[in-house]
């Protein structure tokens, strides 16, 4: 509750704000947070609970600073003022804490502001500000000027207030800033969240998340080169996608057009983020760099007078490409999954020429998407493009050199099951699913402490011993507040795992640490390594039943 002018009002919304000695963190209302009271406009007069408001003042300790997307003036040390009419036009955060702050100005004139807690030191704040400036400069070159001239990053004390961006305001907790398990984590996080400034479709889940995820790869391409971007696409996008799909329940993958049905599905991240990013990579290959990036630079203006839906999104790319793209969107947006190819060929010499006769077969339905093929002889490489006419496409090519080998999709443009990433993921899934019938590890390896149960849970998860995991779950096991029927069948347990976004991607348990113990209840924080090389944290909630600790629920981040 907030007491204001003697009145008490309930605050509602998603993430909790926080008022503490360490700082005050008030979040905007709606999906992301609980906020201060909303003003209403009566004529031209702002009213707060029926009382006219001409100015708002914020008083904080004299050594505190305020981070906010609002224009806030400092009248005296510790005293700030805010025009209440801003609250009627815009919703934003107001954070106040003993921050150190650093700012940078981009080449386009945008201001980057970083607010970190004092114990980090000024060097980290300057480093983060420079990273944000570099990212903004790259994206401005690719997509045009950002819609807002200010970009703010403010540290928050707990994960509950972090993990998203709100139109240029990025809350980040300590583990995001300095993660010993993931040195690239901060840069990947910032390059993703800053890309959301150019979100192509307000409210569009997969276009926005896929765009931001692919932007991470584009930033790497600009800063480290094309080969680094290809490795990123392979290791952090395609392989995690295939690994998750290969182990998921049959039929659980949905097309991108039905992404809203994946909100609590184990494949939400692989499809909405990874497959969507792969689609933009394929779209770039099909229409070329000039059309691809000119469409992104034009997107905001193109959609300004139109409904921001998928059809107009597609029309913007067609405008710059000059040809229809409905077939490409149908293949990758309206259909689940990805193609699988098989290439057969023969090389025959005829006079001074070498004739390559080949067949490109498709094993998972027919895709019209062009396929690049390279003829390689020593250091000589000649690339050509096949435009399939059927699922058994035959072709004949002539070369003035003898190809030693013919390589399918040499630059990794396509998302395909016959790729190295797809084959590796398929083999991994076979090994893990065969472990389902293995005996559980000896009990003496894991004690009955909360930490021991957490280690056992993730060991079983990593090795695919789903039935053994069921024995560690309490009858009232919940995820995100939803109670799941306590049945022992593997299919039912996989439904439980569908509420764990990273379940199929955990490859190593890095750290287990008890965070609380109160009577028969305990919480344990687990740090795990993911298939894409990143790190996730999972807080397990446990309850003691008799002599055993059992898992009651948890929260991923």
N, C-alpha and C positions, 0 to 999 in steps of 0.2 A: 504494500500500500504506500501511496505517496500522500503526505500531508501538505496541503497548499492552501494558504489563506484560510486555515481552520477547517477545510473540507478534506474528507478522505475519499479517495477513489481507487478502485482496483485497476492494476495494470495488467494487460493481457498481451499475448503474443507468443513468440517461439523461444529463442535463447534468452536466458536470464541476464539482465544487466547486473552490475555489481557496485555496491557502495562499501568502501572499506578504508582502512587507514593507508593502504598502499595506493589508493586512487579511486576515482569515480568513473564508471564506464556505463554510459546510458546509450542503449542501442535503439535504432529506429523501429517502428512497429511493423507487425506483419510476420512473414515467415522467419525472419532472422532475429527478432528481439522484442523485448519489452521496453517501452519508451516512456518518456514524460507525457503529461496530459496533452491532448490535442486541442489546439485553438480552433474556434469557428469564427466565421466572418459574418457580421450583421451589417449589411450595407458595406461601408468601408472601415468598420470598426472591429478590430480583433477582440474576441471575448474569450475569457477563461472561466468556465463555470458561471457564466452570466456576468462576470466583472470585466469592465473595460481594461485592456492592457495596452499601454503605450510604449513600454520598454521592459526588457528582461535583464536582470543583473545576476551574474554568477560570482560568488565569493569563494575563493579557495585559499589554502595556505600560500604565503608570499613566494615560496620557492617552487611552486607548482606551475606547470604550463598546460595550456588547453589545446587539444587536437580536435578539429572539427571541420566538416565541409562547409559549415556556415561561416559567414563573415563576422567575426567576433573581435571587438575592439578592447584593448586594455586601457582602462581609465586610470588605474593606479596599481601598484604591486598587489596582486591577489584579487583585484576587482576587475571584472570584465562585463561588457554590455553587448546585448544582441537585439537587433530589431525584430520584434515578434512577427512582422509580416513575412520574414523569411520562412517561418515555420508553416505558413499557409501555402507557400509556393513549392517548398522542397522538404524532404524528410532526410535527416542525416543523423550521424552520431555526435555525441559530445563526450569526449574523454578528458579527464583532468588527473594529473599525477605528477610526481617529481621527475619529470622527463628531462633528458638532454635532447636537443633538437639540432638537426642539420638540414640545410636546403641546397638544392641545385636547380639550375635553369637549363632546359634542353635547348637544342639548336632551333627548335620552333617556338621557343618562348614559354613553354609550359613549366610550371613550378613543381618541383618534387620536394616533399617535406617528410622527414623521418623523425619519429618520436620514440626514443628507447629509454628504459629505466636506467638510472644513473650507474648501476654496478657494471654495465657493459663497457663503459668507456667511450670516448668520442671517436676512437678509431673504427670501431664496428659500425657506428652510426654513419660515418663518412663512407665506409665501404658499401653499406647497403644503399645509401643515397646514390652513389656512383653506379651501382648495378641497375637501379631503377631508371636512372637517366639513360644508360646505355640501351636498355630494353625499349624505353619510350622512343628514343631516336631511331632504332631499327624499325619498330612498328610504324612510326610516322612515315618513314621512307616507303614501307610496303603498302600501308593502308590509307595514308593521308593523315591530316591533323586529327588528334583525338577530340571528342565532343566536349571535354572539360579541360580547363587550363590548369587545374591543380590535381596533383596525385599525392595522397597522404598514406603513409604507413605508420601505425601506432601500435606499440606493444601492449598486450593485455596479460594479466597474470595467470589465467586458466584457459584450457583448450575450449571450454564452452563458449567463450566469446570470440574464438578465432576460426579460421578455415574457410573464408569466403571473401568476396569483395562486393562493395556497394558503391557503384558509380564513382570509382576513384578513391574510395576509402578502404584500406586493407588492414584489418586487425590481424596481428600475428603474435603467437605466444613464443616462449623461450626456446622450445624444441624446434620450432620452425626457423628461428634465427640462427641457432648454433646446435646442429644435430651431429654428434660424434659418429653416428651410425650411417649418415648419408651426407657426405660433403657437398654433393651437388643438389641436395634437397631444396635449399633456399632459392637458388637460381631457377630451378625448375618450377618451384611454387610461384615465384614472382613473375616469371615469363608467362605462366598460365593465367594468373589473376589479372595482370595488367592488360592482357589481350582482351579481357571482357569489356574493356572500355569501348571496343569496336563491335560489340555483340551484333550479329547480323539480324537477328529476329528477337525482339523483346518477348520474353516468355517461352521462346522456342528452346526446348531442352537440348536435343541432340545437335542442332546447328550451332548453338552457342558453345557447348562443351567440346564438340568436335573441332570447331574453329580454334578455341583456346588451346586445345591439346596439340593441334597441328602447328599452331603458332610457336609453341615451344621448339618444335623441330626446325621451323624456319629461322628462329633466332639463332639456334646452333649453327645452321647453314651459313648465316651471315657472319658470325663471329669466328667459326672454326673450320668452315669449308664444307663442300658437298659430301665428302666421304664421311665426315663426322655425323652429318645429318642422316645419311643412309644407315649408319650403325645405330643411331638413335631410333629410327623407324623400325629397324629389325629387332632390337633388344628390348625397347621400352613400349612398343606399340603392337607390332604384328605378333611376336611370340607370346606375350601375355594374353592377347586375344585368343589365339588358337589354343593355348593351354587351358584357359578357362572353359571354352566351348567344348573341348574334347572330353572334359570330365563332368560337364553339366548333365542334368537329366535330359533325355531325348525329348525334343519338342519344346524345351524351355526357352530357346532363343527366339526373340521376336524381331521383326524388321524394324528399321529405324523409324519408320512412319508410325509405329506403335510403341515408341519409347516410353510413353507415360505409363504403360502397363508393366514396366520393368522397375518401378520405384523400389520395391522390396524383393527384387529378384537377384540371385547370385550373378547374373549376367548384366546387371545394370551398368557397371563400370566398363566391362569389356565392350559392350555394344555402344552405349551412349557416348563414351569418351574415345575408345580405341578404334572401333570400326568406323565411327564418324570421322575421326582424324584420317583414317586410311582412305575413306571416300574422297575427302578433299585432296589427298595426294593423287588419287586416280584421276579426279577431275582436272587437276593441274596438268597431268600427263596428256590427257585427251585433248584439251583445248589450247595448251601451250602457256608459257609464262606470261606473255604479253596480255592475252585475254584474261587469264586468271587473276592477275594482280590489278589490272585496270578495272575489272568487275568489282573487286573488293573496295577499291578506292571510290568507286561510284555508288556502292551499295546503299549507304545512308541517304544520299540524295535521291536515288532511284525509288526507294521505298517511302520517301517522305509523304508523298501524296497518294500512296496506295496502301492497301492492307498488307501488313507484314506477315504474309503466309508463305508456304512452301512454293506455291505456283509463281508468285512474283519474285521470290528468291531465285528460282530457276530462270525466270525471264531475264533477270539482270545478267546472268552468265550467257544466255543465248544472245542477248543484245551485243555483247562484246566478242563473242565467238562467231556470230553470223550464221549459225546453223542450229537446228532443233537439238535439244538434249534430253527430251522426255524419255527416250529409251535408256539412257544412262541412269537417270534418277529412278526409273522403274526397276532396273536390275539391282541397284545397290541400296535404294531407300525402301522400296515396296517389298523386297524379298529378303528373307533371312539368309544367313550363311554366306559362303564365298565359293568361287569356282575351284575346280581341280582339273589340271591339264595333264595330258600325256603326249610327249613329243617323240615321233619316230621319223628317221630320215636316212637317206642313202646319198653318197657322193660318187658321181661318175664323171670321168674325163671325156670330153669331146673336142678334139683338136686343141686349141689354145684355151678353151673354157672348161670350167668345172660346173657340172649341173647338180644341184641339190634338189632331190625330190623328197617331199616330206608330208606327214599327216599330223595335224594338231587335233587331238581328241579332247572332249570335255566330258568329265565323269559325273558331274553334279548339276546337271541342267545346262542349258545353252545360254551363254553370255556373248553379246555383240561387242563387248569392250575390246578395243584393240590390244594386241599383244606384241611387244617388242622382242625381236630375236636377233642374236648376234652371231656372226660367223667369225671364228677366231683361228688365227694361224700365227704362232709365235707372238710377236708384239703387235701384229696387225689385227684390227677389229673393225668389222663393217656391220652396222646395225640396220635392220629393216623392220617394218611394221606389218603384221598380219591383221587383217580385218575379217574375223571369222564370219562365214556365211551359214555354217551349220555346226553341230556338235562333233562332226567328223570332217574337218576342213583340210583339203589337200592343196599343196602349193608346189610350185617349181621355180627355182631361182638360178640365175647364172652368175658365176664369179670368175674373175681373171686370176684367182689364186685358189689353192686347194685348202678348204677349211679343215682344220684339224678336229674341231668340235663345233657344235651348234648349241648355243646356250639360250634358254628361255628366260625372258625378263631379266636381263643382266644387271639392270640398275635398281631392281626392287620397287617398281612402281605399283605392282598389283598386290592385292590381298588374295592369296591362293593357297589351297591346302597342300599342293605339291611343292611348295617352296621349302627351303631348309628349315624355316621356323615352323611351318605346318607339320612337316615330317617329325621334327624333334618333339613337338607338343603331342603328337599322336602316340609316339613311343613312350613318352613320359606317362601319358594317361593309362596305357596298357599296363605299365609296371605298377602304377599306384593302385589301379583297380584290382590287380592280382593280389595285392597285399591285403585286400579286404578279408581274405580267409586265413591270414596268418595268425598265429597265436599272439596274444598281447605280450608286451615286454614283461620280464620278471617284476613282481611287485616290489622287490627290495630296491629297485632303481628309483622308485618314487615313494616318498613318505606320505603320510596322510595330512600334512600341513596344507594350508591354502596354496603355498608356492608349489608344493609337490603335485597337487591336483592340477594346477595350471600347466606345469611342465608335461604331465601325462596327457592332458587335453590336446596341447599343440603337437606333441610327438605323434599321437594317434591321427591328428589332422594331416600332418605332413606326409605320413606313410599311408594314408587312405584307410585307416582302421576305423571306419565310421561306426560299426556296431559297438566297438569298445568305447567310443566317445559317448554313446547313449547311456552307458552305465554311470557316467560322471555327471549326468544332468539331473537336477532336482525335479520332482513332479510338477512344480509350478514354474518351470524354466520359462523365461521370457526374454525377448529381444525387442528393444524399442517399445516397451510397454505392452507388447502383444503376446498373449499366452498361446503356446503351441501344444496341440494334443500330444501326450506322452506315449507314443507308440514305438515299438522296437524295430519295425521293418526299416530296411535301409532307405527305401523311397521316402518314408516319413521323416527320417532323420535328415535326408537331403533337403526336405522342405524347411527344416529348422535352419540348415546351413544357408538356405537362400536368403536368410536375414543377416548373414555375415558377409558383407560385400567382398572381402578379400579371401574368402575361404579356399577357393581353388588355386590361389596364387602364393600361398605361404610356403617358403622353401627352407627357412631356418629360424629357430628361436634364438634371439640375441641376448635377451635380458628378462629376468623375472624379478619383480620387486613388490613387496607388500606395501600398500599405501594406507591401509587402515585395518584395525581389528577392534570390534566392539561386541563383546559377548559372543554370540553365535553367528555373527555376521562379519564378513571380511571382504576387502577389495584388493585385487592384485593387478598391477600394471605389467603388461607383457609387450616387449618390443620384438617385432618380427621382420625378417627380410622377405621381400616380395620377388616374384619372378622378373619384374621389370627393373630390378636393382634398387628400387625404392624401399622405404621403411614405413611401417604402419604400427600404430599402438592400439592395444586392446585392453580395456579395463574389465576384468572378469569380476563379477559379483558372486560371492559364495556364501552358503549358509550351512551350518553344522546340523546334521540330522543323526542323532545318536552319537556314534563314534566317528562318523564319516563326514568329510567336507564335500558338498555337492555344489555344482554350478547352477546358480539361479538366473543369471542374465549377464549382460555386458554391453559395452559401447565401443565401437571402432572409431578411430580417427586417423 
